Amino acid sequence: MKWVERLNQSIVYIEEHLTGEIDYERLGQIACCSAYHYQRMFTYMAGVTLAEYIRRRKMSLAAVDLRGKKEKIIDIAEKYGYSSPTAFNRAFQSVHGIAPSAVKNDGVSVKSFPPLTFTIAVKGVEELNYRIETKDAFRIIGVSAPLHKEVEQNFTVVPQMWQGAAMNGTIQKLAGMMDAPPMGLLGVSACNDDEQWKYFIAVSSTKSSSEFEEYTVPASTWAIFPGSGINRSIQQLEQRIITEWLPASGYEYANAPDIEVYLNPDPQNAQYEVWIPVRKKQS
């Protein structure tokens, strides 16, 4: 299947650039999606973030180099892209649990993380409801925060945004300005490769407000998946979409934002929809 072949080609690219610069946008191009969507796919399919996978692969090779006892630690650190021995030492200990200098001693155990290979596993015992809808562009207003191009570094940004918006009254104000579909509180990941990545807490609205930022969600086709439960369950649904639905759907990611529509934001009984921008798979 070409979808899996592209992902495995991206792994080859990573292996070829472990001692150079790994361009996340290039990884997305290989997989026919944005750098943002590539990182999300990778995390859900591999069970580890892209940044952590790359770190493990580099440190696996670094351990082999250190075993050779010929190269200096500072030279190995530079080889794998670390500007200082301190940064290299921190990364090495996070993977192996020991300092790089200890590897040169006989009898010391280190870890090996081989390159990944993606395959299609038979899943989908539970049904996964969805619908495909094509929508015109629509305007949202809300608050935003910049996102880092390395998705791993954003894991604390979004939860903190939601907590702050709930405490300072932002969510209540936005709810009063919602007057256009989709009718719900929106979490919008606007992560086009050509723009500054941003995450919005927003609503669809025709109203104006100097207090909030405007953004236009581009026209797109969406695969829309309903869900319910505690808010944490939305990540479980997103994982199923990427690992079960997307590979065999006939669709691939399109260049538009991911959207979470909270129809009932009660954290103990949330009703929501996950909107994935899609296009027919390219031959």
C-alpha positions in Angstrom: 0.0 0.0 0.0 1.5 3.3 -1.1 0.5 5.1 2.1 2.7 2.7 4.2 5.4 2.8 1.5 5.6 6.6 1.9 5.9 6.3 5.6 8.7 3.8 5.3 10.4 6.1 2.8 10.4 8.8 5.4 12.1 6.4 7.8 14.8 5.9 5.2 15.2 9.7 4.9 15.6 9.9 8.7 18.3 7.2 8.7 20.2 9.0 5.9 20.2 12.2 7.9 20.9 11.1 11.5 24.3 12.9 11.3 22.9 15.9 9.5 19.8 18.1 9.5 16.4 16.3 9.5 13.9 18.5 7.8 10.4 17.9 9.2 8.8 19.6 6.2 10.7 17.2 3.9 9.3 14.3 5.9 5.8 15.6 5.4 6.4 15.9 1.6 7.6 12.3 1.4 4.4 11.2 3.2 2.2 13.7 1.1 1.1 15.8 4.1 2.2 18.8 6.2 5.0 18.5 8.8 2.3 18.9 11.5 0.2 16.1 10.2 3.2 13.9 9.7 4.3 14.3 13.3 0.8 13.5 14.5 0.6 10.4 12.3 4.0 9.3 13.4 3.2 9.6 17.1 0.0 7.7 17.0 1.4 4.9 14.8 4.8 4.5 16.4 3.7 5.2 20.0 6.5 7.7 20.4 7.0 11.2 19.2 9.1 11.9 16.2 11.6 13.9 18.2 12.0 11.1 20.7 12.4 8.5 18.0 15.1 10.5 16.3 16.8 11.0 19.7 16.7 7.3 20.4 18.2 6.4 17.0 21.0 8.9 17.3 21.8 7.7 20.8 21.8 4.1 19.7 24.4 4.9 17.0 26.3 7.1 19.4 26.6 4.2 21.9 28.1 2.1 19.1 30.6 4.8 18.3 31.5 5.1 22.0 32.1 1.4 22.2 34.8 1.8 19.6 36.8 3.8 22.1 38.5 5.8 19.4 36.5 9.0 19.0 36.2 11.6 21.7 32.9 12.3 23.3 32.9 15.9 22.1 33.4 14.7 18.5 30.6 12.2 18.7 28.3 14.9 20.2 29.1 17.1 17.2 28.6 14.2 14.8 25.0 13.8 15.9 24.1 17.5 16.0 24.7 18.4 19.6 26.4 21.8 20.0 27.7 21.1 23.5 28.8 18.0 25.4 26.3 18.9 28.2 23.4 18.7 25.8 24.7 15.4 24.4 25.3 14.0 27.9 21.7 14.9 28.8 20.2 13.2 25.7 22.4 10.2 26.1 21.4 9.7 29.8 17.7 10.1 28.9 18.0 7.1 26.5 20.6 4.9 28.2 20.4 5.9 31.8 24.2 6.3 32.0 26.7 9.0 31.1 28.5 8.6 27.7 31.9 8.2 29.4 30.6 5.1 31.2 30.1 3.3 27.9 33.8 2.9 27.4 34.0 0.5 30.4 33.6 -3.2 29.8 30.4 -4.9 30.9 28.2 -1.7 30.8 24.7 -2.2 29.3 23.2 0.2 26.8 20.0 0.1 24.7 19.6 -0.4 21.0 16.6 1.1 19.1 16.5 -0.3 15.6 14.9 1.7 12.7 11.1 1.5 12.6 9.2 -0.3 9.8 5.5 0.6 9.4 3.1 -2.2 8.5 -0.7 -2.4 8.4 -2.2 -4.3 11.3 -5.7 -5.7 11.2 -7.8 -3.7 13.7 -11.2 -2.1 13.7 -13.2 -4.6 15.8 -15.2 -1.7 17.1 -17.1 0.4 14.6 -15.9 3.9 13.8 -18.7 6.3 12.7 -17.9 9.2 10.4 -19.2 11.4 7.6 -17.5 13.2 4.8 -18.5 16.9 4.3 -17.2 19.6 1.9 -17.5 23.1 3.4 -16.9 26.6 2.3 -14.4 28.8 4.1 -15.7 30.1 7.5 -14.5 32.7 9.9 -13.7 32.1 13.5 -12.8 34.5 16.4 -11.0 33.6 19.5 -7.6 33.5 21.2 -4.5 31.9 19.9 -1.0 30.8 21.0 2.0 30.1 18.7 3.0 26.5 18.3 6.5 25.1 17.9 7.3 23.3 14.7 8.4 20.3 16.8 5.0 19.0 18.1 6.5 17.4 21.2 7.3 20.9 22.6 3.6 21.9 22.4 2.2 19.2 24.8 1.9 21.7 27.6 0.8 24.7 25.6 -2.8 23.6 24.6 -3.9 22.3 28.1 -2.6 25.5 29.7 -4.6 27.6 27.1 -7.8 25.8 27.9 -7.3 26.1 31.6 -6.6 29.8 31.3 -9.6 30.4 29.0 -11.9 28.7 31.4 -10.6 30.6 34.4 -10.5 34.1 32.9 -14.0 34.1 31.3 -12.8 33.8 27.7 -14.9 30.6 27.0 -18.0 32.3 28.3 -17.5 35.4 26.2 -16.8 33.3 23.1 -19.9 31.2 23.6 -22.0 34.4 23.6 -20.6 35.4 20.2 -21.1 32.0 18.4 -23.7 32.5 15.6 -22.6 30.3 12.7 -21.8 26.6 12.1 -20.1 24.6 13.3 -22.0 25.4 16.5 -19.6 24.5 19.2 -16.5 25.6 21.0 -13.6 25.0 18.6 -10.0 23.9 19.1 -8.3 24.7 15.8 -4.7 23.6 15.0 -3.7 26.0 12.1 -0.4 24.4 11.1 0.3 25.2 7.5 3.9 24.7 6.5 4.0 28.2 5.0 2.8 30.0 8.1 3.4 30.4 11.8 1.7 27.5 13.5 -1.1 28.6 15.9 -3.6 26.9 18.1 -7.0 28.7 18.5 -9.7 28.4 21.1 -12.5 30.0 19.1 -16.1 29.9 17.8 -17.5 30.4 14.3 -19.0 33.9 14.2 -19.9 36.8 12.0 -19.6 39.3 14.8 -16.6 41.6 15.3 -14.7 42.1 18.5 -11.5 44.0 19.2 -10.9 41.6 22.1 -10.5 38.5 19.9 -8.3 37.4 16.9 -9.9 36.5 13.6 -8.9 33.5 11.4 -10.5 32.1 8.2 -10.6 28.3 8.1 -10.1 27.5 4.4 -12.6 25.6 2.3 -11.9 21.9 2.5 -13.4 18.4 2.6 -13.6 17.0 6.1 -13.9 13.6 7.6 -15.9 14.2 10.7 -16.0 11.7 13.6 -18.4 12.1 16.6 -17.3 11.1 20.1 -18.2 11.4 23.7 -16.8 10.7 27.1 -14.2 12.4 29.3 -12.0 14.9 27.4 -9.1 12.5 27.4 -11.1 10.2 25.1 -10.7 12.6 22.2 -7.0 11.5 21.9 -8.1 7.9 21.8 -10.5 8.7 19.0 -7.8 10.6 17.1 -5.4 7.6 17.4 -8.1 5.3 16.0 -8.7 7.7 13.1 -5.0 7.7 12.1 -4.2 4.0 12.8 -7.5 2.3 11.7 -9.5 4.6 9.4 -7.0 6.6 7.5 -4.8 3.8 6.0 -7.7 2.1 4.3 -10.0 5.0 3.8 -9.0 6.1 0.3 -8.2 9.5 1.7 -5.1 11.3 2.9 -4.4 14.5 4.9 -5.2 17.8 3.1 -3.5 21.1 3.8 -6.1 22.6 6.2 -6.4 22.8 10.0 -7.4 20.0 12.3 -10.5 21.0 14.3 -12.1 19.7 17.5 -15.7 20.8 17.9 -16.9 20.7 21.5 -20.7 20.4 21.4 -20.9 19.9 25.2 -17.6 20.8 26.9 -18.4 19.1 30.2 -15.1 17.4 31.1 -16.9 14.4 32.6 -19.4 13.9 29.7 -18.0 15.7 26.7 -19.8 15.5 23.3 -17.5 16.4 20.5 -16.5 16.0 16.9 -13.0 15.5 15.4 -12.7 17.2 11.9 -9.8 15.8 9.8 -9.1 17.7 6.5 -8.9 15.1 3.7 -8.5 14.7 0.0 -8.7 11.6 -2.2 -5.4 9.7 -2.2 -3.0 10.6 -5.0 -2.1 7.8 -7.3 
